[in-house]
Amino acid sequence: MSTKVVMEALSPTMEEGRLVEWKKQEGEAVAVGDVLAEVETDKAVMELVARAGGTLLKQVVPAGTTVPVSELVAVIGEAGEKVEEGGAAGQRGGGAAEPARKPAPKAGPVEEQATQPAPDRNRPSSMPPAPPAEAVTEGNGQQPAQRPAAGAPPPRGATTPGGRVKASPLARRMAAEQGIDLSAVAGSGPEGRVIARDLEGARPTAATAPLPRGPAAPPYEDVPLTQIRKTIARRLAQSIGPIPTFYLTSEVDMERAADAREALLAAGGEKVSFNDIILKAVAMALRQHPECNAWWQDDHIRYWNEVHVSMAVAIEEGLITPVIRNTDLKSLREIAAEARDLAGRARERKLTPDEYTGGTFSVSNLGMLDIHEFTAVINPPEAGILAVGRMAEQAVVHEGAVTVRRRMRLTMSCDHRVIDGATGARFLQTLKGMLENPLAMVY
């Protein structure tokens, strides 16, 4: 009796997944719980496991294909069972080859399906076909660079039909700055695309000239959406349109926070960043203002008694928000260690769904990128998000005299269905007080 393997919803918001790599090949024995394939979801690369034992009779879709949830991807059954074109298994075959029945029912199409990759419904017709099922991929869902044989010419990156090398915008900028010829770099991204990490160790060419702009060079490049970029687009459309958002900005004196951080660094142990201090202060302020620690739920508002702060982390493909659970109950060093671990695994696409869902309030910090002030988009169903700008020295009046102080701007985006103006302002006042007097966080 055969078992159909379907694309499972591996995360709470997953609607489709890209089958990155088959871990079991046709004809291999499979036990319950074995990893059949790696799947790129809307946030991470997850494992698709077998729910039944037997033999992997057929891979219905090749690696690189995007498949909707609940759609057939493979068939498991007894060794020797025959699989029809639609994925159903027939009777078990004997040891000797059976004579062909006349007429042979759709023998040609079935054989073709088994040997030719299925088209990717999300790939434009002008794009090259998806990589074959035999293509080996890494655990992060990206194809590794091919290693050239000794004496072979250097590998070339994947190109568009017009001859332009496929590369991410960041990789193009880095290559231009470092004088690296992208055509000599093997890409490990989707469809062989060159990404930033592929440039590590690459040497500048003797004479790197800009790509030709002749008639053969296309004026643009169409890149299919990744699963995470699709999710970002969908969720932000749900946020900025329907949610009545208003913004509150406050400027904070960070001198005492900077002094406290320097004392912590001098004491040794886990390195604490300014962002860790902000996460802790936000959590403590939310404890005092639970009306900001809430979710909008259409027909009711959910006020959380627990504080789970999400922190925005930029990755190559977009943005993800790992969650530090019970942030208000953890020490600064505990927050620092957890934040560093979550951010590192977020960039490797190794987070599990429970590590990036369930936040009650978010923090987005662009200060390290020299952004003075900005507004962030609320991550529904949360009711607020804090945008953190850069900390800079400014000439200000302090205690009746003009002096130079380190200052920082905070902007809070509020869902007006949950948070009123005065409510958000009181939260910011408390947060500002804790950052300007760090001892307020210790009680």
VMD Tcl script that draws the C-alpha trace (Angstrom):
set ca {
  {0.00 0.00 0.00}
  {1.58 3.26 -1.12}
  {1.62 6.53 0.86}
  {1.44 9.93 -0.80}
  {3.85 12.56 0.53}
  {2.47 16.09 0.31}
  {3.97 19.51 0.93}
  {3.28 20.16 4.62}
  {2.67 23.53 6.29}
  {6.01 23.70 8.11}
  {5.32 27.14 9.59}
  {2.11 28.82 10.79}
  {2.00 31.24 7.84}
  {3.29 28.93 5.11}
  {1.15 28.66 1.96}
  {3.76 27.19 -0.38}
  {7.31 25.94 -0.16}
  {10.30 25.58 -2.47}
  {11.74 22.08 -2.45}
  {15.43 22.88 -2.05}
  {17.05 19.44 -1.96}
  {16.00 15.81 -1.93}
  {17.72 13.96 0.94}
  {16.34 10.57 -0.19}
  {16.59 9.35 -3.75}
  {14.21 7.10 -5.65}
  {14.69 3.47 -4.66}
  {16.15 4.24 -1.22}
  {14.68 2.73 1.93}
  {12.76 5.17 4.12}
  {11.87 4.89 7.81}
  {9.28 6.92 9.70}
  {10.87 10.21 10.71}
  {13.61 10.15 8.06}
  {14.29 13.48 6.37}
  {13.01 13.25 2.80}
  {13.83 16.78 1.64}
  {14.73 20.31 2.71}
  {12.05 22.92 2.06}
  {12.39 26.71 1.99}
  {9.38 28.16 3.78}
  {8.39 31.80 4.14}
  {10.97 32.30 6.92}
  {13.49 29.45 7.09}
  {14.72 26.19 5.59}
  {12.89 23.27 7.23}
  {12.92 19.48 6.95}
  {10.14 17.45 5.33}
  {10.05 14.09 7.15}
  {8.52 10.76 6.21}
  {5.23 9.85 7.88}
  {5.42 6.25 6.68}
  {8.12 3.67 6.06}
  {9.01 1.78 2.91}
  {10.81 2.72 -0.27}
  {10.82 6.11 -1.97}
  {9.15 5.08 -5.20}
  {8.97 8.46 -6.92}
  {9.99 12.09 -6.57}
  {7.02 13.81 -8.15}
  {8.67 17.24 -8.29}
  {12.36 18.07 -8.81}
  {14.53 20.15 -6.52}
  {14.01 23.87 -7.04}
  {10.25 23.61 -7.58}
  {7.80 25.76 -5.60}
  {4.87 23.66 -4.42}
  {1.62 24.77 -2.71}
  {0.80 23.26 0.67}
  {-0.99 19.87 0.42}
  {0.22 19.21 -3.14}
  {1.83 15.83 -3.93}
  {5.65 15.76 -3.93}
  {6.56 12.07 -3.59}
  {5.27 8.52 -3.18}
  {6.43 5.95 -0.62}
  {5.50 2.26 -0.91}
  {6.84 -1.27 -1.14}
  {9.87 -2.01 -3.26}
  {8.77 -2.99 -6.75}
  {5.44 -1.17 -6.73}
  {4.77 0.73 -9.92}
  {3.81 4.38 -9.77}
  {1.38 5.77 -12.28}
  {1.66 9.23 -13.77}
  {-0.60 10.84 -11.18}
  {1.45 9.45 -8.29}
  {-0.71 6.42 -7.45}
  {1.07 3.11 -6.95}
  {-0.01 0.05 -8.84}
  {0.59 -3.65 -8.20}
  {3.95 -4.89 -7.07}
  {6.19 -6.03 -9.89}
  {7.90 -9.43 -10.03}
  {11.58 -10.20 -10.30}
  {11.54 -10.48 -14.12}
  {10.44 -7.71 -16.40}
  {6.78 -8.03 -17.39}
  {5.93 -8.10 -21.07}
  {4.46 -4.85 -22.26}
  {0.67 -4.76 -22.38}
  {-0.95 -3.71 -25.61}
  {-1.62 -0.91 -25.88}
  {0.86 0.48 -23.34}
  {-1.14 3.03 -21.29}
  {0.65 6.38 -21.57}
  {4.11 4.85 -21.33}
  {5.77 7.79 -23.08}
  {4.36 10.58 -20.89}
  {5.05 8.67 -17.69}
  {8.67 8.07 -18.64}
  {9.09 11.69 -19.63}
  {7.73 12.89 -16.28}
  {10.22 10.70 -14.47}
  {13.21 12.11 -16.33}
  {12.36 15.73 -17.08}
  {12.07 18.37 -14.33}
  {8.58 19.75 -13.87}
  {8.24 23.44 -14.74}
  {8.22 25.95 -11.86}
  {4.87 27.71 -11.96}
  {6.48 30.76 -10.29}
  {9.29 31.13 -12.85}
  {8.75 33.37 -15.90}
  {8.94 31.58 -19.21}
  {12.09 33.54 -20.08}
  {13.99 32.17 -17.09}
  {16.16 29.06 -17.38}
  {14.64 25.78 -16.11}
  {14.93 24.74 -12.47}
  {18.00 22.70 -11.50}
  {17.58 18.92 -11.81}
  {16.65 16.79 -8.83}
  {20.20 15.46 -8.62}
  {21.62 18.93 -7.92}
  {23.24 18.96 -4.48}
  {22.30 21.88 -2.24}
  {23.47 23.14 1.11}
  {21.50 23.11 4.34}
  {20.58 26.79 3.97}
  {18.65 26.06 0.78}
  {21.22 27.44 -1.66}
  {23.30 25.62 -4.24}
  {26.99 25.41 -3.34}
  {29.63 26.77 -5.66}
  {31.00 24.12 -8.02}
  {34.67 23.37 -7.43}
  {36.65 23.34 -10.69}
  {38.96 20.44 -11.46}
  {42.70 21.01 -11.39}
  {43.79 22.91 -14.47}
  {40.24 23.74 -15.48}
  {39.29 27.34 -16.28}
  {37.70 29.31 -13.41}
  {33.93 28.74 -12.93}
  {31.48 31.27 -14.25}
  {28.40 32.60 -12.50}
  {24.94 31.84 -13.84}
  {23.77 34.23 -16.55}
  {20.48 35.48 -17.93}
  {19.50 34.67 -21.54}
  {21.06 38.05 -22.47}
  {24.42 37.08 -20.96}
  {24.26 39.19 -17.78}
  {25.60 37.49 -14.64}
  {22.91 36.82 -12.03}
  {23.84 38.48 -8.73}
  {22.16 40.13 -5.76}
  {22.33 43.94 -5.53}
  {24.66 43.69 -2.52}
  {26.99 41.32 -4.37}
  {27.11 43.66 -7.37}
  {28.02 46.61 -5.17}
  {30.72 44.65 -3.33}
  {32.17 43.37 -6.62}
  {32.30 46.90 -8.03}
  {34.02 48.22 -4.90}
  {36.56 45.37 -4.77}
  {37.22 45.11 -8.50}
  {35.96 41.53 -8.78}
  {34.70 40.09 -12.07}
  {31.31 38.49 -11.25}
  {31.50 36.24 -14.31}
  {34.45 34.43 -12.67}
  {32.57 33.75 -9.42}
  {30.44 30.62 -8.96}
  {27.09 31.55 -7.40}
  {25.56 29.62 -4.49}
  {22.23 31.48 -4.43}
  {18.93 30.45 -6.07}
  {19.35 29.56 -9.77}
  {23.15 29.94 -9.37}
  {22.82 33.58 -8.40}
  {25.98 35.19 -6.97}
  {25.40 36.44 -3.41}
  {27.60 38.38 -0.99}
  {29.22 35.38 0.70}
  {30.42 34.01 -2.68}
  {32.81 36.97 -2.89}
  {34.69 35.95 0.25}
  {38.24 35.11 -0.81}
  {37.63 36.19 -4.43}
  {40.55 38.11 -5.89}
  {40.26 41.28 -7.95}
  {40.93 40.78 -11.64}
  {43.85 42.48 -13.31}
  {41.59 44.71 -15.33}
  {37.96 44.66 -14.32}
  {35.86 46.53 -16.86}
  {32.14 47.25 -16.54}
  {29.80 44.80 -18.23}
  {29.19 45.63 -21.87}
  {26.11 47.68 -22.61}
  {25.80 46.63 -26.23}
  {22.59 45.52 -27.93}
  {22.89 42.01 -26.42}
  {22.92 43.27 -22.82}
  {19.36 43.40 -21.41}
  {18.26 46.67 -19.76}
  {16.99 44.83 -16.67}
  {16.87 41.45 -14.93}
  {13.74 39.73 -13.62}
  {14.43 37.68 -10.46}
  {11.68 35.37 -9.12}
  {10.48 36.17 -5.60}
  {11.89 34.08 -2.76}
  {9.46 32.66 -0.21}
  {10.53 35.17 2.45}
  {10.15 38.14 0.06}
  {6.63 36.98 -0.83}
  {5.76 36.85 2.87}
  {7.23 40.29 3.54}
  {5.20 41.78 0.70}
  {1.99 40.10 1.86}
  {2.35 41.01 5.53}
  {3.37 44.62 4.95}
  {0.39 45.08 2.64}
  {-1.76 43.81 5.52}
  {-0.13 46.35 7.84}
  {0.38 49.71 6.18}
  {-3.03 49.74 4.47}
  {-5.67 48.52 6.95}
  {-3.94 49.59 10.19}
  {-4.55 53.22 11.26}
  {-0.98 54.07 12.29}
  {0.37 57.14 14.03}
  {3.94 57.94 15.06}
  {5.57 59.34 18.21}
  {9.20 60.50 18.31}
  {11.32 61.20 21.37}
  {15.00 62.09 21.79}
  {16.95 60.32 24.52}
  {20.15 61.27 26.34}
  {22.32 58.13 26.24}
  {25.27 59.27 28.36}
  {24.41 57.18 31.41}
  {23.49 54.15 29.27}
  {26.86 54.44 27.53}
  {28.64 54.65 30.90}
  {26.72 51.57 32.14}
  {27.68 49.63 29.02}
  {31.36 50.54 29.40}
  {31.26 49.31 33.00}
  {29.71 46.02 31.89}
  {32.35 45.56 29.19}
  {35.11 46.26 31.69}
  {33.70 43.60 33.99}
  {34.11 40.97 31.24}
  {31.69 38.22 30.31}
  {29.10 38.39 27.54}
  {29.50 41.52 25.42}
  {26.46 43.78 25.80}
  {25.48 46.08 22.91}
  {23.37 49.24 22.97}
  {20.66 47.26 21.20}
  {20.61 44.75 24.08}
  {20.13 47.62 26.53}
  {17.27 48.99 24.41}
  {15.59 45.55 24.26}
  {15.77 45.26 28.04}
  {14.44 48.81 28.55}
  {11.55 48.21 26.12}
  {10.61 45.02 27.96}
  {10.63 46.76 31.35}
  {8.56 49.65 29.97}
  {6.03 47.20 28.51}
  {5.67 45.60 31.93}
  {4.58 49.00 33.28}
  {2.37 49.73 30.25}
  {0.59 46.46 29.36}
  {-1.84 48.38 27.13}
  {1.04 48.61 24.62}
  {1.90 44.93 24.99}
  {-1.10 43.80 22.98}
  {-2.44 42.20 19.80}
  {-5.33 43.37 17.62}
  {-7.60 40.34 17.05}
  {-10.42 41.81 14.88}
  {-13.23 41.28 17.41}
  {-11.15 41.72 20.58}
  {-7.82 42.99 21.91}
  {-5.44 40.52 23.53}
  {-3.39 42.06 26.35}
  {-0.36 39.93 27.12}
  {0.84 39.25 30.66}
  {4.13 37.98 29.22}
  {6.61 40.19 27.39}
  {8.13 38.69 24.22}
  {10.15 41.28 22.30}
  {10.85 40.72 18.59}
  {14.00 42.20 17.08}
  {14.27 42.93 13.36}
  {17.24 41.20 11.69}
  {18.27 41.99 8.12}
  {19.23 38.94 6.06}
  {20.29 38.52 2.43}
  {16.74 37.75 1.26}
  {14.88 40.35 3.36}
  {13.90 40.71 7.00}
  {13.00 38.39 9.86}
  {12.04 39.07 13.49}
  {13.38 36.52 16.01}
  {11.67 36.65 19.41}
  {13.35 36.87 22.81}
  {10.84 35.21 25.14}
  {10.12 36.72 28.57}
  {12.55 39.54 27.85}
  {11.61 41.42 31.01}
  {12.69 38.48 33.19}
  {16.16 38.09 31.66}
  {19.38 39.87 32.57}
  {21.24 42.06 30.10}
  {23.88 39.38 29.58}
  {21.21 36.74 28.95}
  {19.52 39.01 26.42}
  {22.87 39.72 24.74}
  {23.71 36.02 24.38}
  {20.27 35.07 23.10}
  {20.07 38.01 20.69}
  {23.46 37.14 19.20}
  {22.51 33.48 18.78}
  {19.12 34.24 17.22}
  {20.54 36.82 14.83}
  {23.29 34.44 13.70}
  {20.91 31.58 13.01}
  {18.42 33.96 11.36}
  {21.07 34.91 8.79}
  {21.72 31.20 8.19}
  {17.94 30.55 7.78}
  {18.09 28.05 10.65}
  {15.36 29.41 12.94}
  {12.39 27.24 13.87}
  {8.86 28.71 13.60}
  {8.48 29.15 17.37}
  {11.64 31.30 17.35}
  {10.25 33.95 15.00}
  {6.54 33.95 15.89}
  {4.62 35.02 18.99}
  {6.25 38.39 19.64}
  {4.18 40.96 21.56}
  {6.16 44.08 20.53}
  {8.97 44.72 18.03}
  {12.19 46.75 17.90}
  {13.91 47.75 14.64}
  {17.36 49.34 14.95}
  {19.05 51.02 11.97}
  {21.40 53.17 14.03}
  {24.42 51.07 13.09}
  {23.71 51.98 9.45}
  {23.96 55.70 10.26}
  {20.20 56.33 10.00}
  {19.29 59.33 12.12}
  {15.53 58.70 12.36}
  {12.91 56.56 10.60}
  {9.45 55.03 10.98}
  {8.94 51.26 11.07}
  {5.97 49.25 9.81}
  {3.94 47.42 12.47}
  {4.16 43.64 12.36}
  {0.54 42.46 12.82}
  {-1.09 41.38 15.06}
  {1.27 43.39 17.31}
  {0.08 46.91 18.17}
  {3.42 48.72 18.17}
  {7.01 48.79 16.96}
  {9.95 50.96 18.01}
  {12.32 52.40 15.40}
  {15.80 53.18 16.79}
  {18.05 55.72 15.08}
  {21.79 56.28 15.45}
  {23.40 57.55 18.61}
  {25.46 60.68 17.93}
  {27.22 63.42 19.84}
  {25.30 66.71 19.85}
  {25.79 70.13 21.36}
  {22.91 70.51 23.83}
  {22.02 72.54 26.90}
  {22.58 70.33 29.94}
  {22.20 71.61 33.50}
  {22.31 75.22 32.29}
  {25.42 74.91 30.12}
  {26.10 74.02 26.50}
  {27.87 70.70 26.35}
  {28.33 67.69 24.05}
  {26.11 64.71 24.88}
  {25.34 61.42 23.14}
  {21.73 61.52 21.94}
  {19.45 59.10 20.12}
  {15.98 59.34 18.55}
  {13.24 56.77 19.05}
  {10.07 56.64 16.92}
  {7.15 54.46 17.97}
  {4.59 53.31 15.38}
  {1.22 52.71 17.07}
  {-1.92 50.90 15.96}
  {-4.59 53.48 16.89}
  {-7.18 50.71 17.28}
  {-5.24 49.56 20.35}
  {-2.98 52.40 21.47}
  {-4.14 56.00 21.88}
  {-1.79 58.97 21.59}
  {-1.49 59.61 25.32}
  {-0.99 55.87 25.96}
  {1.90 55.67 23.53}
  {3.39 58.91 24.87}
  {3.41 57.59 28.44}
  {5.13 54.41 27.27}
  {7.83 56.47 25.51}
  {8.29 58.62 28.62}
  {8.91 55.52 30.73}
  {11.28 54.07 28.13}
  {13.20 57.34 27.91}
  {13.51 57.48 31.70}
  {14.96 53.97 31.85}
  {17.53 54.64 29.13}
  {18.56 57.95 30.71}
  {18.75 56.34 34.17}
  {19.65 52.65 33.66}
  {19.28 51.92 37.40}
  {15.51 52.29 36.82}
  {15.66 48.91 35.06}
  {16.96 47.23 38.21}
  {14.28 46.69 40.83}
}
mol new
graphics top color blue
foreach p $ca { graphics top sphere $p radius 0.5 }
foreach p [lrange $ca 0 end-1] q [lrange $ca 1 end] { graphics top cylinder $p $q radius 0.2 }
display resetview
